[in-house]
Amino acid sequence: VSCRNGDRVASEQGEAADREHVLRTVGAAATRLRRRLGESAGTLERFDTPIEQATTASLDALNAFHIGAETRGRAGDEASLPFFRRAIELEPEAAEYHHNLGNALVADRQIAAGIACYRRTLQLKPDNPASLGELVHHLQHLCVWDELDDLSRRAIDAVQDRLEAGLSL
């Protein structure tokens, strides 16, 4: 949709064979749409991460995560915990699920458990600036000084890498 006049600029659709192939179909449609909108072949290739890798391979895990996020906003941190835990149970390698569970745990004053979630996020995705920042923040408040120097440097490097990647688009 054009920001100037609201007209449709381009659209794309696809049909999945079954529930398990919905995300793959959405990813393929997104790539076709990006191509139709004029994205260069170089950036298409460079940033064409399969949607299952960029988000999730499990619709059930994504749904549990989404419900957790909505519940957290509506009913609070403690109420969201079972949904974030369910998302992780269904897809244990999804770093974003661990990070968000960590946020909810910390907000619910379960600091040690939240820190464990941030550590798990960083095992899955070492350059996650949000988890690095949260871990630095909470370890600093707990006066755990031995890790802070390395973690702070990693956080700065991760943010710098993201900024440079964004500027090169």
Accessible surface in RSA format (square Angstrom, percent):
REM  Atomic radii and reference values for relative SASA: ProtOr
REM  Chains: A
REM  Algorithm: Lee & Richards
REM  Probe-radius: 1.40
REM  Slices: 20
REM RES _ NUM      All-atoms   Total-Side   Main-Chain    Non-polar    All polar
REM                ABS   REL    ABS   REL    ABS   REL    ABS   REL    ABS   REL
RES VAL A   1   129.70  85.3  84.51  76.5  45.19 108.9  84.51  73.4  45.19 122.6
RES SER A   2    25.62  21.6  17.47  23.3   8.15  18.8  12.44  26.5  13.18  18.5
RES CYS A   3   139.82 105.8  96.66 107.8  43.16 101.4  43.02 109.0  96.80 104.4
RES ARG A   4   231.61  97.2 192.34  98.0  39.27  93.5  72.04  98.5 159.57  96.7
RES ASN A   5   100.55  69.3  66.07  63.9  34.47  83.0  38.23  92.0  62.32  60.2
RES GLY A   6    48.86  60.3   0.00   N/A  48.86  60.3  24.07  66.1  24.79  55.5
RES ASP A   7    85.39  59.8  80.56  80.2   4.83  11.4  25.53  60.1  59.86  59.7
RES ARG A   8   179.00  75.2 149.03  76.0  29.97  71.3  43.22  59.1 135.78  82.3
RES VAL A   9    91.59  60.3  59.63  54.0  31.96  77.0  65.28  56.7  26.31  71.4
RES ALA A  10    22.31  20.5   4.36   6.7  17.95  40.8   8.50  12.0  13.81  36.6
RES SER A  11    52.20  44.1  44.97  60.0   7.23  16.6  23.23  49.5  28.97  40.6
RES GLU A  12    57.49  33.0  24.83  18.8  32.65  77.7   6.57  12.7  50.92  41.6
RES GLN A  13   156.05  87.3 143.01 104.5  13.04  31.0  50.97 108.5 105.08  79.7
RES GLY A  14    47.68  58.8   0.00   N/A  47.68  58.8  16.00  43.9  31.68  71.0
RES GLU A  15   165.53  95.0 135.31 102.4  30.23  72.0  50.23  97.1 115.31  94.1
RES ALA A  16    30.61  28.1   8.96  13.8  21.65  49.3   9.98  14.1  20.63  54.7
RES ALA A  17    97.73  89.9  52.04  80.3  45.69 103.9  64.59  91.0  33.13  87.8
RES ASP A  18    72.68  50.9  60.23  59.9  12.46  29.5  41.64  98.0  31.04  31.0
RES ARG A  19   131.62  55.3 121.23  61.8  10.39  24.7  60.09  82.1  71.52  43.3
RES GLU A  20   129.27  74.2 105.20  79.6  24.07  57.3  53.28 103.1  75.99  62.0
RES HIS A  21    67.69  37.0  67.69  47.0   0.00   0.0  42.88  44.2  24.81  28.9
RES VAL A  22    53.57  35.2  53.29  48.2   0.28   0.7  53.48  46.5   0.09   0.2
RES LEU A  23    19.24  10.7  18.61  13.3   0.63   1.6  18.61  13.1   0.63   1.7
RES ARG A  24   135.95  57.1 132.80  67.7   3.14   7.5  57.67  78.8  78.27  47.4
RES THR A  25    30.05  21.4  25.61  26.0   4.44  10.6  19.48  26.2  10.57  16.0
RES VAL A  26    72.81  47.9  70.23  63.6   2.59   6.2  72.31  62.8   0.50   1.4
RES GLY A  27    14.33  17.7   0.00   N/A  14.33  17.7  12.17  33.4   2.16   4.8
RES ALA A  28    47.47  43.7  36.92  57.0  10.56  24.0  44.84  63.1   2.63   7.0
RES ALA A  29    13.84  12.7  13.42  20.7   0.43   1.0  13.73  19.3   0.11   0.3
RES ALA A  30    43.32  39.8  37.93  58.5   5.39  12.3  42.59  60.0   0.74   2.0
RES THR A  31    20.81  14.8  20.81  21.1   0.00   0.0  14.77  19.8   6.04   9.1
RES ARG A  32    84.20  35.4  83.74  42.7   0.46   1.1  50.57  69.1  33.63  20.4
RES LEU A  33    52.58  29.3  52.58  37.6   0.00   0.0  52.58  36.9   0.00   0.0
RES ARG A  34    59.22  24.9  57.47  29.3   1.76   4.2  40.58  55.5  18.65  11.3
RES ARG A  35   137.71  57.8 126.84  64.7  10.86  25.9  58.90  80.5  78.81  47.8
RES ARG A  36   146.33  61.4 109.68  55.9  36.65  87.3  47.47  64.9  98.86  59.9
RES LEU A  37    98.77  55.0  63.85  45.7  34.92  87.8  67.86  47.7  30.91  83.2
RES GLY A  38    61.08  75.3   0.00   N/A  61.08  75.3  33.43  91.7  27.65  61.9
RES GLU A  39    59.24  34.0  40.19  30.4  19.05  45.3  29.04  56.2  30.20  24.7
RES SER A  40    64.02  54.1  50.69  67.6  13.34  30.7  53.04 112.9  10.98  15.4
RES ALA A  41    82.49  75.8  69.56 107.4  12.93  29.4  72.03 101.4  10.47  27.7
RES GLY A  42    51.26  63.2   0.00   N/A  51.26  63.2  41.02 112.6  10.23  22.9
RES THR A  43    32.92  23.4  32.66  33.1   0.26   0.6  30.83  41.4   2.09   3.2
RES LEU A  44    12.20   6.8  11.98   8.6   0.22   0.6  12.20   8.6   0.00   0.0
RES GLU A  45   149.61  85.9 127.02  96.1  22.59  53.8  48.13  93.1 101.48  82.9
RES ARG A  46   141.15  59.3 108.33  55.2  32.82  78.1  52.35  71.5  88.80  53.8
RES PHE A  47    74.12  37.1  59.62  36.9  14.50  37.7  61.36  37.2  12.76  36.5
RES ASP A  48    62.39  43.7  44.29  44.1  18.10  42.8   7.77  18.3  54.62  54.5
RES THR A  49    72.79  51.8  54.26  55.0  18.53  44.2  29.17  39.2  43.62  65.9
RES PRO A  50    65.35  47.6  54.39  49.6  10.96  39.8  65.35  54.0   0.00   0.0
RES ILE A  51    36.47  20.8  33.18  24.7   3.29   7.9  34.39  24.8   2.08   5.6
RES GLU A  52    46.44  26.7  38.19  28.9   8.25  19.6  20.60  39.8  25.84  21.1
RES GLN A  53   138.17  77.3 103.42  75.6  34.75  82.7  40.88  87.0  97.29  73.8
RES ALA A  54    68.26  62.8  30.80  47.5  37.45  85.2  39.06  55.0  29.19  77.3
RES THR A  55    71.88  51.1  48.09  48.8  23.80  56.7  54.63  73.4  17.26  26.1
RES THR A  56     0.38   0.3   0.16   0.2   0.22   0.5   0.38   0.5   0.00   0.0
RES ALA A  57    63.90  58.8  46.19  71.3  17.71  40.3  46.64  65.7  17.27  45.7
RES SER A  58    25.62  21.7  22.74  30.3   2.88   6.6  18.48  39.3   7.15  10.0
RES LEU A  59    43.98  24.5  37.18  26.6   6.80  17.1  37.18  26.1   6.80  18.3
RES ASP A  60    73.14  51.2  68.07  67.7   5.08  12.0  13.60  32.0  59.54  59.4
RES ALA A  61     0.00   0.0   0.00   0.0   0.00   0.0   0.00   0.0   0.00   0.0
RES LEU A  62    61.49  34.2  61.49  44.0   0.00   0.0  61.49  43.2   0.00   0.0
RES ASN A  63    81.34  56.1  76.95  74.4   4.39  10.6  17.69  42.6  63.65  61.5
RES ALA A  64     8.92   8.2   6.45  10.0   2.47   5.6   8.73  12.3   0.19   0.5
RES PHE A  65    36.28  18.2  36.28  22.5   0.00   0.0  36.28  22.0   0.00   0.0
RES HIS A  66    95.34  52.1  94.31  65.5   1.03   2.6  60.82  62.7  34.51  40.2
RES ILE A  67    60.08  34.2  60.08  44.8   0.00   0.0  60.08  43.3   0.00   0.0
RES GLY A  68     0.00   0.0   0.00   N/A   0.00   0.0   0.00   0.0   0.00   0.0
RES ALA A  69    47.06  43.3  34.67  53.5  12.39  28.2  36.91  52.0  10.15  26.9
RES GLU A  70    89.21  51.2  78.40  59.3  10.81  25.7  32.80  63.5  56.40  46.1
RES THR A  71     8.39   6.0   8.39   8.5   0.00   0.0   6.54   8.8   1.85   2.8
RES ARG A  72    71.76  30.1  63.78  32.5   7.98  19.0  16.73  22.9  55.03  33.3
RES GLY A  73    71.93  88.7   0.00   N/A  71.93  88.7  39.02 107.1  32.91  73.7
RES ARG A  74   179.63  75.4 141.74  72.3  37.89  90.2  79.54 108.7 100.09  60.7
RES ALA A  75    65.00  59.8  29.98  46.3  35.03  79.7  39.88  56.2  25.12  66.5
RES GLY A  76    29.11  35.9   0.00   N/A  29.11  35.9  27.05  74.2   2.06   4.6
RES ASP A  77    33.72  23.6  30.19  30.1   3.52   8.3   2.04   4.8  31.68  31.6
RES GLU A  78   123.85  71.1 117.54  88.9   6.31  15.0  34.12  66.0  89.74  73.3
RES ALA A  79    40.96  37.7  24.70  38.1  16.26  37.0  36.09  50.8   4.87  12.9
RES SER A  80     0.00   0.0   0.00   0.0   0.00   0.0   0.00   0.0   0.00   0.0
RES LEU A  81     7.20   4.0   7.20   5.1   0.00   0.0   7.20   5.1   0.00   0.0
RES PRO A  82    80.47  58.6  70.54  64.3   9.93  36.1  75.20  62.1   5.26  32.7
RES PHE A  83    72.05  36.0  71.85  44.5   0.20   0.5  72.05  43.7   0.00   0.0
RES PHE A  84     2.05   1.0   2.05   1.3   0.00   0.0   2.05   1.2   0.00   0.0
RES ARG A  85   112.78  47.4 107.39  54.7   5.38  12.8  48.48  66.3  64.29  39.0
RES ARG A  86   106.84  44.9 104.83  53.4   2.01   4.8  39.25  53.6  67.59  41.0
RES ALA A  87     0.00   0.0   0.00   0.0   0.00   0.0   0.00   0.0   0.00   0.0
RES ILE A  88    24.93  14.2  24.84  18.5   0.09   0.2  24.84  17.9   0.09   0.3
RES GLU A  89   120.61  69.2  92.99  70.3  27.62  65.8  44.89  86.8  75.71  61.8
RES LEU A  90    60.88  33.9  34.80  24.9  26.08  65.6  37.32  26.2  23.56  63.4
RES GLU A  91    28.22  16.2  27.26  20.6   0.96   2.3  13.82  26.7  14.40  11.8
RES PRO A  92    67.39  49.1  67.28  61.3   0.11   0.4  67.28  55.5   0.11   0.7
RES GLU A  93   113.86  65.4  98.02  74.2  15.84  37.7  59.33 114.8  54.53  44.5
RES ALA A  94    11.48  10.6   3.22   5.0   8.26  18.8  11.48  16.2   0.00   0.0
RES ALA A  95    13.09  12.0   8.74  13.5   4.35   9.9   8.74  12.3   4.35  11.5
RES GLU A  96    90.81  52.1  87.99  66.6   2.82   6.7  41.75  80.8  49.06  40.1
RES TYR A  97     6.76   3.2   6.76   3.8   0.00   0.0   6.56   4.9   0.20   0.2
RES HIS A  98    16.10   8.8  16.10  11.2   0.00   0.0  12.07  12.4   4.03   4.7
RES HIS A  99    13.06   7.1  13.06   9.1   0.00   0.0   5.23   5.4   7.83   9.1
RES ASN A 100    26.07  18.0  26.07  25.2   0.00   0.0   0.01   0.0  26.06  25.2
RES LEU A 101    12.47   6.9  12.47   8.9   0.00   0.0  12.47   8.8   0.00   0.0
RES GLY A 102     0.00   0.0   0.00   N/A   0.00   0.0   0.00   0.0   0.00   0.0
RES ASN A 103    33.09  22.8  29.26  28.3   3.82   9.2   8.22  19.8  24.87  24.0
RES ALA A 104     0.00   0.0   0.00   0.0   0.00   0.0   0.00   0.0   0.00   0.0
RES LEU A 105     3.44   1.9   3.44   2.5   0.00   0.0   3.44   2.4   0.00   0.0
RES VAL A 106    22.92  15.1  18.06  16.4   4.86  11.7  18.06  15.7   4.86  13.2
RES ALA A 107    51.51  47.4  20.06  31.0  31.45  71.6  30.89  43.5  20.62  54.6
RES ASP A 108    42.10  29.5  27.02  26.9  15.08  35.6   3.97   9.3  38.13  38.0
RES ARG A 109   212.93  89.4 190.25  97.0  22.68  54.0  63.01  86.1 149.92  90.9
RES GLN A 110    67.77  37.9  59.66  43.6   8.12  19.3  33.08  70.4  34.70  26.3
RES ILE A 111    55.10  31.4  52.12  38.8   2.98   7.2  52.12  37.5   2.98   8.1
RES ALA A 112    82.20  75.6  69.45 107.2  12.74  29.0  72.50 102.1   9.70  25.7
RES ALA A 113    40.27  37.0  29.88  46.1  10.39  23.6  36.98  52.1   3.29   8.7
RES GLY A 114     0.00   0.0   0.00   N/A   0.00   0.0   0.00   0.0   0.00   0.0
RES ILE A 115    13.61   7.7  13.61  10.1   0.00   0.0  13.61   9.8   0.00   0.0
RES ALA A 116    57.73  53.1  49.55  76.5   8.18  18.6  52.57  74.0   5.16  13.7
RES CYS A 117    13.90  10.5  12.08  13.5   1.82   4.3   1.74   4.4  12.16  13.1
RES TYR A 118     1.02   0.5   1.02   0.6   0.00   0.0   0.00   0.0   1.02   1.3
RES ARG A 119    86.67  36.4  83.56  42.6   3.11   7.4  43.20  59.0  43.47  26.3
RES ARG A 120    76.95  32.3  75.61  38.5   1.34   3.2  29.63  40.5  47.32  28.7
RES THR A 121     0.00   0.0   0.00   0.0   0.00   0.0   0.00   0.0   0.00   0.0
RES LEU A 122    14.18   7.9   9.15   6.5   5.03  12.6   9.63   6.8   4.55  12.2
RES GLN A 123   127.71  71.4  93.94  68.7  33.76  80.4  39.34  83.7  88.36  67.0
RES LEU A 124    45.47  25.3  13.91  10.0  31.56  79.3  16.49  11.6  28.98  78.0
RES LYS A 125    84.94  41.4  82.80  50.8   2.13   5.1  43.95  39.6  40.98  43.7
RES PRO A 126    84.70  61.7  82.28  75.0   2.43   8.8  82.36  68.0   2.34  14.6
RES ASP A 127    67.38  47.2  64.48  64.2   2.90   6.8  28.35  66.7  39.03  38.9
RES ASN A 128     9.61   6.6   9.60   9.3   0.01   0.0   0.42   1.0   9.19   8.9
RES PRO A 129    26.53  19.3  21.01  19.1   5.52  20.1  21.27  17.6   5.26  32.7
RES ALA A 130    54.27  49.9  40.44  62.4  13.83  31.5  52.22  73.5   2.05   5.4
RES SER A 131     0.00   0.0   0.00   0.0   0.00   0.0   0.00   0.0   0.00   0.0
RES LEU A 132     0.51   0.3   0.51   0.4   0.00   0.0   0.51   0.4   0.00   0.0
RES GLY A 133    32.17  39.7   0.00   N/A  32.17  39.7  27.57  75.7   4.60  10.3
RES GLU A 134    58.02  33.3  56.09  42.4   1.93   4.6   4.01   7.8  54.01  44.1
RES LEU A 135     1.95   1.1   1.95   1.4   0.00   0.0   1.95   1.4   0.00   0.0
RES VAL A 136    27.48  18.1  27.48  24.9   0.00   0.0  27.48  23.9   0.00   0.0
RES HIS A 137    86.17  47.1  84.00  58.4   2.17   5.5  46.63  48.1  39.54  46.0
RES HIS A 138    19.14  10.5  18.55  12.9   0.60   1.5  12.12  12.5   7.02   8.2
RES LEU A 139     4.42   2.5   4.42   3.2   0.00   0.0   4.42   3.1   0.00   0.0
RES GLN A 140    92.75  51.9  88.91  65.0   3.84   9.2  12.32  26.2  80.43  61.0
RES HIS A 141   128.83  70.4  99.83  69.4  29.00  74.2  70.50  72.7  58.33  67.9
RES LEU A 142    94.25  52.5  71.41  51.1  22.84  57.4  75.99  53.4  18.26  49.2
RES CYS A 143    77.99  59.0  62.33  69.5  15.66  36.8  17.62  44.6  60.37  65.1
RES VAL A 144    47.78  31.4  43.55  39.4   4.24  10.2  47.78  41.5   0.00   0.0
RES TRP A 145   150.74  60.5 137.45  66.5  13.29  31.2 120.18  64.1  30.55  49.6
RES ASP A 146   127.17  89.1  85.27  84.9  41.90  99.1  51.57 121.4  75.60  75.4
RES GLU A 147    51.95  29.8  48.01  36.3   3.94   9.4  28.69  55.5  23.26  19.0
RES LEU A 148    19.38  10.8  19.27  13.8   0.11   0.3  19.38  13.6   0.00   0.0
RES ASP A 149    86.51  60.6  79.50  79.1   7.01  16.6  37.72  88.8  48.80  48.7
RES ASP A 150    83.11  58.2  79.62  79.3   3.49   8.2  31.37  73.8  51.74  51.6
RES LEU A 151     8.99   5.0   8.99   6.4   0.00   0.0   8.99   6.3   0.00   0.0
RES SER A 152    37.28  31.5  35.29  47.1   1.98   4.6  25.73  54.8  11.54  16.2
RES ARG A 153   146.43  61.5 144.48  73.7   1.94   4.6  53.42  73.0  93.01  56.4
RES ARG A 154    78.96  33.2  75.33  38.4   3.63   8.6  36.41  49.8  42.55  25.8
RES ALA A 155    14.88  13.7  14.65  22.6   0.23   0.5  14.88  21.0   0.00   0.0
RES ILE A 156   114.26  65.0 110.17  82.1   4.09   9.9 113.41  81.7   0.85   2.3
RES ASP A 157    78.83  55.2  78.04  77.7   0.79   1.9  22.27  52.4  56.57  56.4
RES ALA A 158     3.98   3.7   1.14   1.8   2.84   6.5   3.15   4.4   0.83   2.2
RES VAL A 159    69.88  46.0  69.28  62.7   0.60   1.4  69.88  60.7   0.00   0.0
RES GLN A 160    92.43  51.7  91.13  66.6   1.30   3.1  19.20  40.9  73.23  55.5
RES ASP A 161    83.56  58.5  77.83  77.5   5.73  13.5  25.53  60.1  58.02  57.9
RES ARG A 162   107.04  44.9  97.84  49.9   9.20  21.9  48.76  66.6  58.29  35.3
RES LEU A 163   112.88  62.9 109.57  78.4   3.30   8.3 112.13  78.7   0.75   2.0
RES GLU A 164   100.74  57.8  95.01  71.9   5.73  13.6  41.51  80.3  59.22  48.4
RES ALA A 165    38.63  35.5  33.79  52.1   4.84  11.0  37.48  52.8   1.15   3.0
RES GLY A 166    42.25  52.1   0.00   N/A  42.25  52.1  27.94  76.7  14.31  32.0
RES LEU A 167   155.30  86.5 124.67  89.2  30.63  77.0 127.59  89.6  27.71  74.6
RES SER A 168    66.51  56.2  32.83  43.8  33.67  77.6  44.30  94.3  22.20  31.1
RES LEU A 169   134.85  75.1  81.09  58.0  53.75 135.1  97.60  68.5  37.25 100.2
END  Absolute sums over single chains surface
CHAIN  1 A    10735.2       8688.8       2046.4       5856.3       4878.9
END  Absolute sums over all chains
TOTAL         10735.2       8688.8       2046.4       5856.3       4878.9
